[in-house]
C-alpha cells in the first residue's frame, strides 16, 4: 500500500479565499452569516439567513468557450483546483495529463439555474434558452468533469455527489485511489454554489435557523438553544500525492492522509444514526492503525440541528470515551453542503500546522443531551498534536471520517 500526502490546498469560502485571510477572520470570532435580502422575494420561506463566499474572482483567462459548460459551482471548483495545483508545484506538469492524475470531486446538485432552464421547457412546452453546455452545468458530476476538461486529465474520474459528504468523500476516494496504486496524483474536494432552492429544502424540513433579526447569533452548534442551520457556499480543493513521488520532487507536504472511513445508516433518509456514525469513525481509526487516544482534535460536522448534533456528539463520545477537543467551523461559515468536507479538512490541517484551533461560535450553553466532549468555546485554543480527525455526515445516512497526520 502507498502512503498518501497533501501537497496542495486552496479554497473559496465565506471566510475568504486564501488561508491567511481565513485565519485573520477566524481570529475575529465573528461569523459570516448575513440577512439575505434576495430571499425576501420568496413567499412562505421562513429563513432569511445565508453565508456567501467573500473575495472570489473569476480569472479573465477563463474564456467564454471555457465557461460555456460551467455554472458558478464549477468555476469555483476549477479555480481552486488551479490554485491548489500551483501551490503543489504541479500546475503544467506532464503528470497531470499523462494518466497518472485523476479527479475525485463532488457537489450536491450542480448548478440549479441550468436545471430550471429544463423545467421551463416542461412548463411552457417550448425549447428555449438551452445550449450545448446546459446539461453539463446541471449534472451532478459537473465539478469533476469541468476540472478534468480544464486540466486535460485522462486518469480516473470519481464523482462524489453525496450531499454534505461530497467534499470528504472526494478526499477519501482520492486517498484510496493513490493508496492502492491506481494513480500518483489526485485532484480532490467538493464545492457548492448558493441557491434559494437549496435553502428551501432545509426550510421545509424545519431545519433552518430563524434568527433573521440577529444573524450573527446563528448557527449555534451543540448549544442548548440552537434553532437550526444556515446555508453557505464555497469550494475546497486538495492535491493528494503518493508520498515517495512527492518526496522525490521535493514537494511541500502539508499532512499525510492516514485514514478514511465511510458507511451508510441504512435506516432513514434524513434522521442520523449515532451507531453507524460511530462505526464510520471506527473504520477510519482502523484504517489509520491508531487508537482514539492518539487523536488530539476533532473537526465536527456540527450543523446546529437538534438531531444531528445529538447523534454526532454522542457517537464521538462513544468512540473517544474522553473529553476530546472538538469544534465546528459551520458556526463561522454556515453549512456549505458539498463543500464543507473539503473546506473543513483544509482548515483543520492548517490549524494542526499552526497549533491553534478555532472555537465553536455562539456556543454559550452546551446541550446536556450532547456527548460529554471538550467543546472549544469563546476563543481559540493552542493544542499541540500531530493527529486530527475530520467528520462529516449527509442526507441518505452517508457518514465519513478522515484522519490527518503531520509528518
Backbone torsions as a table, in degrees:
resi	resn	phi	psi	omega
1	UNK	NA	140.0	-179.6
2	UNK	-86.7	150.6	171.4
3	UNK	-86.1	147.7	-174.8
4	UNK	-125.8	130.2	-178.7
5	UNK	-127.4	159.6	175.9
6	UNK	-95.7	120.7	-178.6
7	UNK	-117.2	-5.0	177.4
8	UNK	-152.6	143.6	179.5
9	UNK	-146.4	143.3	174.5
10	UNK	-158.0	152.2	-177.4
11	UNK	-149.6	158.8	168.1
12	UNK	-127.5	124.7	-173.1
13	UNK	-152.6	166.6	174.4
14	UNK	-60.7	-22.6	178.6
15	UNK	-83.7	-10.4	-178.5
16	UNK	134.3	177.1	-173.6
17	UNK	-120.2	19.0	168.9
18	UNK	-149.3	154.5	-171.4
19	UNK	-57.9	-44.6	-177.3
20	UNK	-64.4	-41.2	177.1
21	UNK	-63.3	-41.5	178.4
22	UNK	-57.7	-45.9	-177.1
23	UNK	-72.3	-32.6	173.2
24	UNK	-60.0	-40.5	-179.0
25	UNK	-76.5	-31.8	174.6
26	UNK	-61.0	-36.4	-177.8
27	UNK	-73.6	-11.4	176.9
28	UNK	-80.2	-14.5	-179.6
29	UNK	53.3	43.7	177.0
30	UNK	-136.1	134.3	-176.3
31	UNK	-80.4	175.8	-175.2
32	UNK	-102.0	10.5	-175.6
33	UNK	-77.1	136.8	-179.7
34	UNK	-136.4	159.6	170.1
35	UNK	-73.4	123.2	-175.3
36	UNK	-100.3	102.4	-177.5
37	UNK	-62.6	-24.8	178.9
38	UNK	-61.6	-24.7	-178.7
39	UNK	-79.8	-11.4	-179.4
40	UNK	-64.5	-21.9	-176.3
41	UNK	-75.7	-10.8	-174.6
42	UNK	-100.9	112.3	177.3
43	UNK	-67.8	143.9	176.5
44	UNK	68.2	11.7	169.0
45	UNK	-92.5	123.9	-170.9
46	UNK	-84.6	-43.9	-177.4
47	UNK	-80.8	153.1	173.8
48	UNK	-128.7	19.0	-173.2
49	UNK	-104.5	143.4	175.1
50	UNK	-160.6	169.5	178.0
51	UNK	-137.3	106.2	-176.5
52	UNK	-90.8	154.5	174.7
53	UNK	-62.2	139.4	179.3
54	UNK	-117.0	129.8	172.3
55	UNK	87.9	8.7	-179.9
56	UNK	-84.0	135.2	177.7
57	UNK	-129.5	134.1	175.4
58	UNK	-80.5	124.1	-178.2
59	UNK	-60.5	144.6	178.4
60	UNK	-66.0	-18.4	179.4
61	UNK	-74.4	-11.8	177.9
62	UNK	-80.4	95.9	-174.7
63	UNK	-72.4	168.1	178.1
64	UNK	-59.4	-38.8	178.9
65	UNK	-62.3	-43.0	179.3
66	UNK	-66.1	-39.2	-172.9
67	UNK	-80.8	-9.3	-172.6
68	UNK	-66.8	-19.1	177.2
69	UNK	-104.7	6.0	-174.5
70	UNK	-113.4	124.9	163.2
71	UNK	-88.1	-179.8	-178.7
72	UNK	-55.0	-36.6	-178.0
73	UNK	-65.9	-36.3	178.8
74	UNK	-74.8	-34.0	177.3
75	UNK	-61.5	-45.9	178.5
76	UNK	-64.0	-39.0	-179.5
77	UNK	-64.8	-48.4	-178.4
78	UNK	-64.9	-42.5	-178.4
79	UNK	-66.2	-43.6	178.9
80	UNK	-69.3	-31.4	175.0
81	UNK	-65.0	-40.5	177.8
82	UNK	-62.2	-44.9	-179.9
83	UNK	-67.5	-37.9	179.6
84	UNK	-68.3	-39.3	176.2
85	UNK	-64.4	-39.5	176.9
86	UNK	-64.2	-42.0	178.1
87	UNK	-60.8	-36.3	-179.7
88	UNK	-80.2	-8.9	-176.7
89	UNK	75.3	25.2	-176.7
90	UNK	-116.3	-0.8	-179.6
91	UNK	-65.0	120.6	-178.1
92	UNK	87.1	-4.4	179.0
93	UNK	-70.1	143.9	-177.1
94	UNK	-63.0	-22.2	-178.9
95	UNK	-63.6	-25.0	-178.9
96	UNK	-67.9	-30.7	-173.7
97	UNK	-112.6	4.4	-175.1
98	UNK	-101.7	10.2	178.2
99	UNK	97.5	-8.7	179.4
100	UNK	-90.0	0.6	180.0
101	UNK	-121.8	132.9	176.9
102	UNK	-122.6	178.7	180.0
103	UNK	-128.2	130.1	175.3
104	UNK	-131.6	102.2	-166.7
105	UNK	-152.2	151.6	-178.8
106	UNK	-150.9	171.6	172.6
107	UNK	-155.1	164.6	-177.6
108	UNK	-67.2	-45.0	-169.9
109	UNK	-152.9	9.8	-176.9
110	UNK	74.8	-164.5	-178.6
111	UNK	-88.6	116.1	-170.3
112	UNK	-76.6	-24.0	175.7
113	UNK	-61.8	-35.2	177.2
114	UNK	-67.0	-36.9	177.1
115	UNK	-64.4	-38.0	179.0
116	UNK	-63.6	-33.0	176.1
117	UNK	-58.6	-38.5	178.6
118	UNK	-72.8	-35.6	175.8
119	UNK	-62.3	-36.7	178.6
120	UNK	-59.5	-37.3	177.2
121	UNK	-62.1	-41.8	-178.5
122	UNK	-69.3	-37.1	-177.7
123	UNK	-76.8	-46.7	-175.1
124	UNK	-89.9	-10.7	-178.0
125	UNK	59.2	33.6	178.1
126	UNK	-134.9	131.3	176.2
127	UNK	-87.6	111.4	178.6
128	UNK	-155.0	154.3	178.9
129	UNK	75.3	4.5	179.8
130	UNK	-100.2	147.2	175.9
131	UNK	-145.0	-175.2	-174.6
132	UNK	-63.5	-21.0	-178.9
133	UNK	-96.6	-6.1	-173.5
134	UNK	-58.3	-49.6	-177.8
135	UNK	-67.8	-38.9	-178.5
136	UNK	-62.5	-33.0	178.2
137	UNK	-67.0	-34.5	-172.3
138	UNK	-95.3	-19.9	-173.2
139	UNK	-65.3	148.8	-175.0
140	UNK	-58.5	-27.5	-179.2
141	UNK	-99.0	25.7	-178.1
142	UNK	-61.2	-37.4	-178.5
143	UNK	-68.4	-47.6	-178.8
144	UNK	-63.0	-43.5	-178.0
145	UNK	-66.8	-43.9	-179.6
146	UNK	-65.8	-35.3	174.4
147	UNK	-62.9	-45.9	-179.7
148	UNK	-62.4	-43.6	179.9
149	UNK	-63.7	-43.5	-175.7
150	UNK	-66.3	-40.5	-176.0
151	UNK	-98.9	-0.3	175.9
152	UNK	60.2	41.5	175.3
153	UNK	-75.4	147.0	176.9
154	UNK	-127.0	12.9	176.9
155	UNK	-85.9	-159.3	-178.6
156	UNK	-63.3	143.1	172.5
157	UNK	-124.8	120.6	-178.5
158	UNK	-119.0	118.4	177.7
159	UNK	-94.7	118.1	-176.8
160	UNK	-108.9	62.8	-179.5
161	UNK	-86.8	79.5	-175.2
162	UNK	-124.7	47.7	178.1
163	UNK	53.1	-124.9	-170.6
164	UNK	-75.3	-3.2	173.5
165	UNK	-108.7	11.2	-178.6
166	UNK	-56.1	-45.9	-178.3
167	UNK	-68.2	-45.1	-178.8
168	UNK	-70.6	-36.1	175.0
169	UNK	-65.6	-36.8	177.2
170	UNK	-58.2	-43.7	178.1
171	UNK	-68.2	-46.2	-176.6
172	UNK	-61.5	-45.9	-179.7
173	UNK	-71.3	-31.9	174.4
174	UNK	-63.9	-43.7	177.1
175	UNK	-57.6	-45.1	-178.6
176	UNK	-67.6	-35.0	179.3
177	UNK	-63.1	-39.6	178.8
178	UNK	-78.2	-42.7	-179.3
179	UNK	-55.9	-37.9	-178.0
180	UNK	-91.0	5.0	173.1
181	UNK	83.3	13.9	-179.4
182	UNK	-79.3	-32.4	179.4
183	UNK	-139.5	161.7	176.6
184	UNK	-99.2	-35.2	-179.9
185	UNK	-131.1	142.3	175.0
186	UNK	-134.8	134.3	171.3
187	UNK	-91.3	116.8	-170.4
188	UNK	-130.8	156.3	174.9
189	UNK	147.3	-155.1	-178.4
190	UNK	-163.7	163.9	-176.3
191	UNK	-152.3	163.5	176.3
192	UNK	-156.4	136.7	173.2
193	UNK	-102.8	150.7	179.6
194	UNK	-71.4	133.3	174.8
195	UNK	-152.1	137.8	-176.1
196	UNK	-60.0	-31.4	-179.3
197	UNK	-65.2	-34.7	178.2
198	UNK	-70.0	-35.9	174.8
199	UNK	-63.3	-41.3	-178.2
200	UNK	-63.6	-34.2	179.3
201	UNK	-56.4	-49.1	-178.4
202	UNK	-74.3	-29.4	177.9
203	UNK	-64.4	-41.3	179.7
204	UNK	-68.1	-21.1	176.7
205	UNK	-90.1	5.6	-177.1
206	UNK	56.9	37.0	-177.6
207	UNK	-107.8	-2.5	-178.4
208	UNK	-93.6	149.9	176.5
209	UNK	-71.6	142.4	179.6
210	UNK	-111.0	20.5	179.4
211	UNK	-81.8	57.3	-175.2
212	UNK	-64.1	-29.1	-178.9
213	UNK	-84.8	-14.8	-178.9
214	UNK	-135.2	66.2	-174.1
215	UNK	-59.5	-28.8	-178.2
216	UNK	-74.0	-8.9	-179.7
217	UNK	-98.3	12.0	-179.5
218	UNK	-145.6	149.1	1.3
219	UNK	-78.3	171.3	-176.6
220	UNK	-130.5	67.7	-178.3
221	UNK	-54.7	134.1	175.4
222	UNK	69.5	0.7	-179.5
223	UNK	-82.3	144.8	-179.7
224	UNK	-57.8	-31.2	-176.2
225	UNK	-105.0	21.5	177.8
226	UNK	-63.2	149.6	-178.9
227	UNK	-131.7	15.8	175.6
228	UNK	131.3	-179.8	-175.1
229	UNK	-96.2	168.7	174.0
230	UNK	-125.7	135.5	-178.5
231	UNK	-84.4	134.6	175.4
232	UNK	-121.8	-169.5	178.9
233	UNK	-150.4	169.9	177.1
234	UNK	152.3	-168.5	178.0
235	UNK	-155.0	148.0	175.6
236	UNK	-141.3	128.7	-179.5
237	UNK	-125.1	130.6	175.6
238	UNK	-119.9	134.1	173.7
239	UNK	-93.7	116.7	176.8
240	UNK	-100.8	145.7	-173.5
241	UNK	-147.9	145.8	175.2
242	UNK	-63.6	132.6	-169.6
243	UNK	-56.6	-48.1	-176.6
244	UNK	-64.5	-36.6	177.5
245	UNK	-64.9	-44.2	179.5
246	UNK	-64.4	-41.9	-179.2
247	UNK	-65.2	-41.6	-178.0
248	UNK	-62.8	-36.6	-178.7
249	UNK	-91.9	4.8	176.7
250	UNK	70.8	33.0	-177.3
251	UNK	-71.0	150.1	170.3
252	UNK	-71.3	131.5	-179.3
253	UNK	-114.9	119.6	179.6
254	UNK	-78.2	-45.0	-176.8
255	UNK	-169.0	164.9	172.5
256	UNK	-100.7	138.0	171.0
257	UNK	-82.9	110.4	-171.1
258	UNK	-97.4	-28.6	-177.4
259	UNK	-156.7	152.8	178.6
260	UNK	-146.4	132.5	175.4
261	UNK	-134.5	139.2	176.7
262	UNK	-150.8	147.5	175.9
263	UNK	-160.0	-176.1	176.1
264	UNK	-130.0	153.0	-178.0
265	UNK	-69.5	-42.3	-177.1
266	UNK	67.3	24.1	-177.3
267	UNK	-126.5	-50.4	-174.9
268	UNK	-146.0	146.7	-174.9
269	UNK	-69.3	-29.5	-176.4
270	UNK	-127.2	-26.3	-178.3
271	UNK	-79.9	122.6	-176.9
272	UNK	-71.0	155.4	-178.6
273	UNK	-122.3	111.5	-174.1
274	UNK	-66.2	-26.9	-178.5
275	UNK	-70.2	-43.7	178.7
276	UNK	-76.3	-28.6	170.7
277	UNK	-58.5	-47.9	179.3
278	UNK	-57.6	-42.5	-179.2
279	UNK	-63.9	-36.9	178.5
280	UNK	-62.4	-41.2	177.6
281	UNK	-65.2	-39.4	177.5
282	UNK	-62.9	-39.7	179.4
283	UNK	-62.8	-40.2	178.9
284	UNK	-65.7	-42.7	179.4
285	UNK	-64.6	-40.4	178.2
286	UNK	-64.9	-42.3	178.7
287	UNK	-62.4	-38.0	-179.9
288	UNK	-77.0	-20.0	-178.6
289	UNK	71.4	34.8	-178.4
290	UNK	-130.1	170.6	177.4
291	UNK	-97.2	154.0	174.0
292	UNK	-55.5	-28.7	-180.0
293	UNK	-65.2	-19.3	-178.7
294	UNK	-79.0	-19.5	-176.3
295	UNK	-81.0	128.7	-177.2
296	UNK	-98.9	-12.4	-177.7
297	UNK	-161.9	145.3	176.2
298	UNK	-120.8	124.0	171.3
299	UNK	-85.9	111.7	-173.6
300	UNK	-82.6	153.7	170.0
301	UNK	-66.8	-49.1	167.6
302	UNK	41.6	70.2	-175.4
303	UNK	-83.1	-24.9	-175.0
304	UNK	95.8	10.7	173.7
305	UNK	-92.6	152.2	-175.4
306	UNK	-63.1	-55.2	-176.0
307	UNK	-66.3	-42.2	-177.0
308	UNK	-63.7	-46.5	-179.0
309	UNK	-63.6	-40.4	-179.5
310	UNK	-65.4	-47.9	-177.7
311	UNK	-63.2	-47.3	-177.1
312	UNK	-63.9	-48.6	-175.9
313	UNK	-66.0	-37.4	179.1
314	UNK	-73.0	-33.6	174.3
315	UNK	-65.2	-39.8	179.5
316	UNK	-65.6	-43.8	177.7
317	UNK	-61.2	-40.6	-178.3
318	UNK	-63.0	-30.6	178.6
319	UNK	-79.1	-48.3	-171.3
320	UNK	-84.7	-30.0	179.3
321	UNK	54.5	29.3	176.3
322	UNK	-159.6	171.1	-179.6
323	UNK	-86.8	78.9	179.5
324	UNK	-73.3	138.5	177.5
325	UNK	-60.8	135.6	-175.8
326	UNK	-151.4	146.0	173.3
327	UNK	-156.2	164.9	-176.1
328	UNK	-119.1	120.8	177.3
329	UNK	-67.3	-24.4	-177.5
330	UNK	-63.3	-17.6	174.9
331	UNK	-68.0	-18.6	175.4
332	UNK	-96.0	-47.4	-167.6
333	UNK	-101.7	-7.4	-166.6
334	UNK	72.7	-177.3	-177.3
335	UNK	-90.6	106.9	-176.7
336	UNK	-86.9	16.6	171.5
337	UNK	51.6	-115.4	-176.3
338	UNK	-61.9	-17.3	-178.8
339	UNK	-92.8	-17.7	-167.0
340	UNK	-61.8	-39.9	-177.0
341	UNK	-61.8	-39.0	-178.5
342	UNK	-81.4	-40.3	177.1
343	UNK	-61.3	-45.5	-178.9
344	UNK	-66.5	-35.8	177.3
345	UNK	-65.3	-43.4	179.1
346	UNK	-59.5	-48.2	-177.0
347	UNK	-69.9	-36.6	178.1
348	UNK	-64.7	-41.6	177.3
349	UNK	-62.1	-44.4	-178.9
350	UNK	-68.0	-34.4	175.9
351	UNK	-64.4	-39.6	178.3
352	UNK	-62.6	-37.3	178.8
353	UNK	-69.4	-30.9	-177.2
354	UNK	-95.3	-6.1	-177.4
355	UNK	59.3	32.2	-179.6
356	UNK	-139.6	135.0	-174.3
357	UNK	-128.3	131.0	-177.2
358	UNK	-70.8	155.2	175.9
359	UNK	-84.0	172.8	165.7
360	UNK	-88.5	115.3	180.0
361	UNK	-68.3	155.2	176.0
362	UNK	63.1	12.9	177.2
363	UNK	-91.5	92.1	-175.8
364	UNK	-96.4	-38.0	-179.4
365	UNK	-140.4	108.0	-178.1
366	UNK	-62.9	132.0	177.1
367	UNK	-58.6	122.7	-178.0
368	UNK	-62.2	-17.1	178.1
369	UNK	-85.8	-8.6	175.3
370	UNK	-75.3	160.2	179.5
371	UNK	-61.0	153.2	-179.5
372	UNK	-81.7	95.2	-176.7
373	UNK	-129.6	169.9	178.0
374	UNK	-92.2	83.2	-177.9
375	UNK	-73.4	120.9	178.3
376	UNK	-76.1	118.8	-175.0
377	UNK	-124.1	156.8	168.8
378	UNK	70.4	-54.4	179.9
379	UNK	-146.1	164.4	-178.0
380	UNK	-66.0	166.3	-176.9
381	UNK	-135.5	139.8	173.5
382	UNK	-82.7	123.9	177.2
383	UNK	-136.5	130.7	176.4
384	UNK	-104.2	110.6	178.4
385	UNK	-150.7	151.6	177.0
386	UNK	-111.8	12.3	178.6
387	UNK	-139.8	125.3	178.2
388	UNK	-133.6	159.1	177.9
389	UNK	-122.1	140.5	177.6
390	UNK	-127.0	121.1	-173.1
391	UNK	-117.6	143.4	176.5
392	UNK	-145.0	148.8	-176.2
393	UNK	-139.3	147.3	-170.5
394	UNK	-138.4	162.2	169.8
395	UNK	-51.6	145.8	-175.4
396	UNK	92.0	-1.6	179.9
397	UNK	72.0	35.6	-178.3
398	UNK	-95.0	122.2	-175.3
399	UNK	-117.0	137.7	178.7
400	UNK	-137.0	149.4	175.0
401	UNK	-145.0	130.3	179.0
402	UNK	-119.5	142.4	176.2
403	UNK	-123.6	129.6	-179.1
404	UNK	-119.5	146.9	-178.5
405	UNK	-131.9	138.1	170.9
406	UNK	-76.6	134.7	178.0
407	UNK	-130.4	NA	NA
